[in-house]
Structure formats: structure tokens, C-alpha cells
Amino acid sequence: MPTPPAPPLFTWEFAADPYPAYAWLREHAPVHRTALPSGVEAWLVTRYADARQALADQRLSKNPVHHAEGAHGKGKVGIPGERSANLMTHLLNIDPPDHTRLRRLVSKAFTPRRVAEFAPRVRELTDQLIDAFAGKGEADLIHEFAFPLPIYAICDMLGVPREDQDDFRDWAGMMIRHGGGPRGGVARSVKKMRGYLTELIHRKREDLGEDLISGLIRASDHGEHLTEDEAAAMAFILLFAGFETTVNLIGNGTYALLRNPGQRERLQRALREGEESLLATGVEELLRYDGPVELATWRFATRDLTLGGQRIAEGDPVLVVLAAADRDPERFADPDTLDLARRDNQHLGYGHGIHYCLGAPLARLEGQVALATLLRRLPDLHLAAEPEDLRWRGGLIMRGLRTLPVAFTPAPPAA
């Protein structure tokens, strides 16, 4: 039998449900060269074993300087505007030894203890946001809940004054609205954010506090500190990478629970009975099943290499498709089934290797608190639109809904 033609990629229909196309690629073309919507050609890696190898392969650089295309092509990879705003020196764009040094310094400020101490503030924010719409009996969970929660949380953690946080919300909203369209809108927001962060870092140097930016300034290793550009780039990427991933974790996760009522009821029952373990495994399963990051950020071959049987030339971009790898039947039993109690769940939603997501503990905390509080306070939460009428944002890296209209019995404010 001849191999059926490859399914179309990166259409609106594909964005709504990419998993059948990824299943075809895993079976017929697990390392597949394709033209992206930007015109850049890249290799897509879709099988779990190949994906895990690629994420840790030091021959695949994170630094766009290794891209074979010229300056015009380089402008189409990475975060729009980060190059012109002098924000390139963050963990997503560098390799060892610079990556090792920066990660070690940043880890001194962004500790598990700091995240754990932040839990009460996340719960407070979650209840405040739900209070704002609980009495109406309806809401758009993306714009009224999933989007503002991580923005305000990461701003608080960074030390952005409360009176300035709505500016960050506006800039972040521009990034989400234009993530799949013209890059200019995102670049303008990045430039504004860069200017603000530079000013904030100057103010923090004069009056260090206990916030994350103060921690970045204070962090040192054998007398070596972050430069001002490095501190600004790290604050920027913690914000940029920390908010949209959590927006999508909450949005995609809630949507998956609403589409799988048996699993949702199972989780609600566990929460009523005080059994928190299902919440922890459940968030990991939601990350695997329909995670917030569809493709890992860009990598570039520093030499000719072979991956999944394909010859990849020096300078070629490589994109690891986390959404495809995390549904590989060679790695996960019944991969297209949502199982909140799944134990053997070494998903790649936070990456793998030296670039494993530094903010994973914060994302887990926000996801667990947001979903548990929603299900406890709005127990009859249900979709207020047909699934086929929902629209997904058309970006390349992230996967998330534009809106998530829901209805529920009006509820009182939190006690």
C-alpha cells in the first residue's frame, strides 16, 4: 500500500486538533522537514525517544547565531523583538558554559523555597479573580481567570509594584493577541517591557527587597554577578515564559476536564475527600495530554548529524514537537486517553536536559491551585459553547484557547 499523503500542518483546522496529524508524522515521517508559516524551513521531531534525545543533544544549540539562514531568517526565529531590545542573553538562547553560569546564578534567586512561600499569594489571587465573576453565573475563563492569574503572580514575585502591574497585563495581552499574527505588535510590547525592567532594576539596586529581581541582582557566584543586560533578560524571560505557559495550562486543563466528565468528577470527589495526590498526578497528566507548549523552542544543528534516521545539516533549525512526543504509544499506554491517576508519566511538557524549565515548580503550584479552587467553588462548571466553535491561537510554540466561555450556578465570594 502506498503511504498516504502528509496531512496539512499549521492550518486553523490543524490548530484546533493537531493530534491526528502528529500521529501520522510519528508513524510515517518521525523527523520531518517542513516549511513553517514564517517561511523558515525546519525539522519537526515527533517520536518520544527522538524528542528526548534531541532535547539533551549538545550538538543542537539554542543560540540563533548557528542558524544557517542570513539575518532576515534569524529575525523569524525566537521571541519577536528580543534581539532589537537587547534581551537575547537569557536561558532559552544560550549554551554552556554561559548557560551553566547564568542558570546557576538565577537558581540562587528562583528557589523552590521561594515558590513554596508564594503559595498563599497564589491562593489569594485565585479567590479574588473567581470572586469577580462567581456571582454572574458565566465567565470567559481565559480573559477573566487563566490570563490575569499568572500575570499578577509573576509580577508580585518579580517585585513589580501593584500600581504598575496593569501595564504588564496590557503588554502581555498584546503578546497573546498577536502571537500567531504580525510580529510587530509583540515586538513593541517587548520593547516597552524592556524599558520598564531596566528602570525597575535601577530602582531595586538602590533598595533591595525580598523579591525575585532583587534576588537576581544579589545573586553571585565566586564574585561574579549578573550584568544589567543579563538581569533584564532573565526577568523578561521569567515573565514571558512564565505567564503564557500557565495561561494555557489552566485553560487547556480546564477544557480537557470539561470534555472528560468522568475524570473531572473523579478529581472533584478526591478534592472533597481531602485526597490531594490525584490533583498532583492530574496536573502532570493534563500537561501530557494537551500541554501549554506544543513545540519546544528553537534549536540549531552545530554540525551535520543524524536524528531518527534523518540526516540534518549544520545550521538547520530543529523543533521538538512536545505535543506529539507526549502522545507516543511507544512510550505511553492509551496516549489519547486522559487518565488523571497516570503514574508512569515522564512527559516532556517542561522539557528535558539542561534546559528543563526553571519555572516548573511555580507553574505546577499555579495550575494545582487554580484548578482545585475552580472545581471546589464552581462544582457544576460547564462549557457555554460548542467545542467546534472554540478557537485556538495560531502561534507556533504555544498551544492555547482564545476564549473559554463557561456557565455555572452563581456562587458567593470566598469566605
C-alpha positions in Angstrom: 0.0 0.0 0.0 1.4 3.5 -0.9 2.0 5.8 2.0 -0.9 8.3 2.3 0.0 12.0 1.7 1.1 14.0 4.7 -1.7 15.9 6.4 -1.6 19.7 6.1 0.1 21.4 9.0 -0.3 24.9 10.6 -3.9 25.5 9.3 -6.7 26.7 11.5 -8.2 23.2 11.4 -4.8 21.8 12.5 -4.6 24.3 15.4 -8.0 23.0 16.7 -6.8 19.4 16.8 -3.2 18.7 15.7 -3.0 15.2 17.2 -4.2 13.2 14.2 -1.5 14.9 12.1 1.1 14.3 14.7 0.1 10.6 14.8 0.7 10.4 11.0 4.1 12.0 11.4 5.2 9.7 14.2 4.3 6.7 12.0 5.4 7.8 8.6 7.9 10.7 9.0 9.0 11.0 12.6 11.7 13.5 11.7 10.1 15.7 9.1 11.3 18.7 7.2 8.6 21.3 6.5 8.1 25.0 5.7 6.7 26.9 8.7 4.2 29.7 8.3 7.1 32.2 8.6 8.8 30.7 5.5 11.6 29.2 7.6 12.2 25.5 6.9 12.8 23.3 10.0 12.8 19.7 11.1 9.9 18.5 13.3 10.8 15.7 15.7 7.7 13.8 16.8 8.6 10.5 18.5 9.3 10.4 22.2 12.7 8.7 22.1 13.9 11.1 19.4 12.5 14.1 21.1 14.1 13.2 24.4 17.4 12.7 22.7 17.2 16.0 20.8 16.3 18.0 23.9 19.5 16.9 25.6 21.8 16.8 22.4 24.6 19.3 22.8 25.0 19.3 19.0 21.7 21.2 18.9 22.4 24.7 20.0 19.9 27.2 21.5 21.9 30.1 20.1 20.3 31.6 16.9 23.8 32.5 15.7 24.1 29.0 14.5 21.1 29.3 12.1 22.2 28.7 8.6 19.9 31.5 7.2 21.0 35.1 7.0 20.0 38.0 9.2 16.5 38.1 7.6 15.9 34.4 8.5 17.2 34.9 12.0 14.6 37.6 12.6 11.9 35.0 12.2 13.0 32.7 15.0 12.8 33.2 18.7 10.7 35.8 20.5 9.8 38.8 18.4 11.7 42.0 19.4 14.1 40.3 21.8 17.1 41.0 19.6 16.4 44.7 19.0 15.5 45.1 22.7 18.9 43.6 23.7 17.2 40.8 25.6 19.0 37.8 23.9 21.1 36.7 26.9 18.6 34.5 28.6 18.4 30.8 29.2 16.4 30.0 26.1 19.1 31.4 23.8 22.4 30.3 25.2 24.6 27.2 25.6 27.2 26.0 28.1 29.3 27.4 29.6 27.3 30.7 29.6 24.1 28.8 30.2 25.6 26.9 33.1 26.8 30.2 34.7 23.5 32.0 34.2 21.3 29.1 35.3 23.4 28.7 38.5 23.1 32.4 39.3 19.3 32.5 38.6 18.7 29.3 40.6 20.1 31.1 43.6 17.2 33.6 43.3 14.5 31.4 42.0 14.5 28.7 44.6 11.9 26.0 45.5 11.6 27.6 48.9 10.7 31.0 47.3 8.0 29.3 45.3 6.6 27.4 48.3 6.5 30.7 50.3 4.5 32.2 47.5 1.7 29.7 47.7 -0.6 31.8 49.9 -0.4 34.7 47.5 -1.4 32.4 44.6 -4.4 31.2 46.6 -5.4 34.8 47.4 -5.2 35.9 43.8 -7.1 32.8 42.6 -10.0 33.6 45.0 -10.0 37.3 44.2 -10.3 36.6 40.4 -13.1 34.0 40.9 -14.9 36.4 43.3 -15.1 38.9 40.4 -17.2 36.6 38.2 -18.7 34.0 40.6 -21.9 35.9 41.1 -22.6 36.2 37.4 -23.1 32.6 36.6 -20.9 32.9 33.5 -17.4 33.8 32.5 -14.7 33.7 29.9 -12.2 31.7 31.8 -9.3 32.7 29.7 -9.6 36.5 29.9 -11.2 36.6 33.4 -9.1 33.9 35.1 -6.4 32.0 33.3 -4.8 35.1 31.8 -4.6 37.5 34.8 -3.7 34.9 37.4 -0.1 34.2 36.2 0.5 37.8 35.2 -0.3 39.2 38.6 1.5 36.2 40.3 4.8 36.6 38.4 4.7 40.4 38.7 4.3 40.0 42.5 7.2 37.5 42.6 9.4 39.7 40.4 8.7 42.8 42.6 6.7 44.8 40.1 4.7 47.4 42.2 1.0 46.8 42.2 0.3 50.1 40.6 2.4 49.1 37.5 1.0 45.6 37.1 -1.8 46.6 34.8 0.8 47.9 32.3 2.3 44.4 32.3 -1.1 42.9 31.8 -1.6 45.1 28.7 1.8 44.2 27.3 1.2 40.5 27.9 -2.2 40.7 26.3 -0.6 42.2 23.2 1.8 39.2 23.1 -1.1 36.7 23.3 -3.4 38.5 20.9 -0.7 38.8 18.2 1.2 35.6 18.9 0.1 34.0 15.7 0.0 37.1 13.5 2.2 40.0 12.8 5.3 40.1 15.0 5.4 43.9 15.2 2.8 44.1 17.9 4.7 41.7 20.1 8.0 43.4 19.4 6.5 46.8 20.5 5.3 45.2 23.8 8.7 43.6 24.3 10.4 47.0 23.8 8.1 48.6 26.4 8.7 45.8 28.8 12.5 46.1 28.3 12.4 49.8 29.1 10.3 49.3 32.2 12.5 46.4 33.5 15.7 48.5 33.0 14.2 51.3 35.1 12.9 48.9 37.8 16.3 47.2 38.1 18.0 50.6 38.7 15.4 51.3 41.4 15.9 47.9 43.0 19.7 48.4 43.1 19.1 51.4 45.4 16.7 49.5 47.7 17.0 45.7 47.5 14.0 43.8 48.8 13.0 40.1 49.0 11.5 39.9 45.5 12.9 37.9 42.6 14.5 40.9 40.8 16.3 41.8 44.0 17.4 38.2 44.2 18.8 38.3 40.6 20.7 41.5 41.5 22.0 40.0 44.7 22.9 36.6 43.3 26.6 36.0 42.8 28.9 33.1 42.2 32.6 33.3 43.1 32.2 37.1 43.0 30.5 37.1 39.6 27.2 38.8 39.3 24.6 39.1 36.5 25.2 42.1 34.3 22.4 44.6 33.9 21.5 43.2 30.4 21.6 39.7 31.8 19.3 40.6 34.7 16.9 42.4 32.4 16.8 39.4 30.0 16.3 37.0 32.8 13.5 39.0 34.4 11.9 39.3 30.9 12.1 35.6 30.1 10.8 34.6 33.6 7.8 36.8 32.8 7.4 35.9 29.2 7.8 32.2 29.6 6.1 32.1 33.0 2.8 33.7 32.1 1.6 32.2 28.7 2.5 28.7 29.6 0.4 28.9 32.8 -2.5 30.6 30.9 -2.5 27.6 28.6 -2.1 25.1 31.4 -5.1 26.4 33.2 -7.2 26.9 30.0 -6.3 23.7 28.3 -6.5 21.8 31.5 -10.0 23.1 32.4 -11.2 22.4 28.9 -9.9 18.8 29.0 -11.6 18.2 32.3 -14.9 19.6 30.9 -14.6 17.4 27.9 -13.9 14.3 30.1 -16.6 14.5 32.8 -15.7 11.1 34.3 -12.2 12.3 35.1 -13.4 15.7 36.3 -15.9 14.1 38.7 -13.2 11.7 39.9 -11.0 14.7 40.7 -13.8 16.6 42.4 -14.6 13.6 44.6 -10.9 13.3 45.6 -10.8 17.0 46.5 -14.0 16.7 48.6 -12.4 13.8 50.5 -9.1 15.7 51.0 -7.1 13.4 48.8 -4.6 15.7 47.1 -2.5 13.1 45.3 -4.9 12.9 42.4 -4.5 16.7 41.9 -0.8 16.3 41.6 -0.8 13.4 39.2 -3.8 15.1 37.4 -1.9 18.3 36.6 1.0 16.2 35.2 -1.4 14.3 33.1 -3.0 17.5 31.8 0.4 18.7 30.8 1.0 15.5 28.9 -2.5 15.2 27.3 -2.8 18.7 25.9 0.0 20.8 27.3 0.6 24.5 27.0 3.8 24.2 25.0 3.2 22.5 21.6 6.8 22.7 20.3 10.0 23.3 22.3 11.8 26.5 21.5 14.3 26.6 18.6 17.4 24.5 18.3 20.1 24.7 15.6 22.5 22.0 14.4 26.1 23.0 15.0 27.3 20.2 12.8 25.9 17.5 10.5 24.1 14.9 12.5 21.6 12.0 12.2 18.4 12.0 14.2 15.6 9.5 13.8 17.3 8.2 10.7 17.3 11.6 9.0 20.4 13.5 8.1 20.3 17.0 9.5 22.7 19.6 8.0 24.7 22.0 10.0 22.7 25.2 10.6 19.3 23.6 10.2 16.6 24.5 12.7 15.1 21.7 14.7 11.8 21.9 16.6 10.9 19.2 19.0 7.1 18.6 19.0 6.3 18.0 22.6 2.6 17.5 21.9 3.4 14.6 19.5 6.1 13.0 21.7 3.8 13.1 24.8 1.2 11.0 22.9 3.6 8.5 21.5 2.1 5.0 22.0 5.6 3.5 22.2 6.0 5.4 25.5 2.5 5.9 27.0 -0.2 3.4 27.3 -3.5 4.6 25.7 -1.9 8.0 25.0 -5.1 9.6 23.6 -6.9 8.8 26.9 -7.0 11.3 29.8 -6.1 9.4 33.0 -5.6 11.7 36.0 -4.1 8.9 38.0 -1.4 8.0 35.4 1.7 7.1 37.3 4.3 6.3 34.7 4.2 9.8 33.2 7.6 11.1 32.3 6.2 13.7 29.9 8.3 16.3 28.2 6.0 19.2 28.9 8.7 21.0 30.8 11.5 19.9 28.5 14.4 17.7 29.3 18.1 18.1 30.0 19.9 21.3 30.9 17.1 23.4 29.5 14.4 21.8 31.7 12.0 24.6 32.7 13.3 26.5 35.7 9.8 27.7 36.5 8.2 24.3 36.6 7.5 24.4 40.4 5.7 27.7 40.0 3.6 26.5 37.1 2.7 23.4 39.0 1.7 25.4 42.0 -0.5 27.8 40.0 -2.1 25.0 37.9 -3.0 23.0 41.0 -4.3 25.9 43.0 -6.3 27.3 40.0 -7.9 24.0 39.0 -8.7 22.8 42.5 -10.3 26.2 43.5 -12.4 26.3 40.4 -13.7 22.8 40.9 -14.4 23.4 44.6 -16.1 26.8 44.2 -18.0 26.2 41.0 -18.8 22.5 41.1 -21.3 22.5 38.2 -19.0 24.4 35.9 -19.7 23.5 32.2 -19.0 24.7 28.7 -21.2 27.5 27.4 -20.2 27.0 23.7 -19.9 24.1 21.3 -16.4 22.7 21.2 -16.2 23.2 17.4 -17.0 26.9 17.9 -13.9 27.5 20.1 -10.8 29.0 18.5 -7.2 28.3 19.3 -4.4 30.8 19.0 -2.4 30.3 15.9 1.2 30.6 17.3 4.0 28.2 16.6 5.4 27.3 20.0 2.4 27.7 22.4 -1.0 25.9 22.4 -3.9 27.7 23.9 -7.5 28.7 23.5 -8.5 32.3 22.6 -11.6 32.1 24.8 -13.2 29.5 27.1 -16.9 30.5 27.8 -18.3 28.7 30.8 -21.5 28.8 32.9 -22.3 27.7 36.4 -24.6 28.3 39.3 -23.8 31.7 40.8 -21.7 31.4 43.9 -20.9 33.7 46.9 -17.5 35.3 47.4 -14.8 33.3 49.2 -15.1 33.3 52.9 
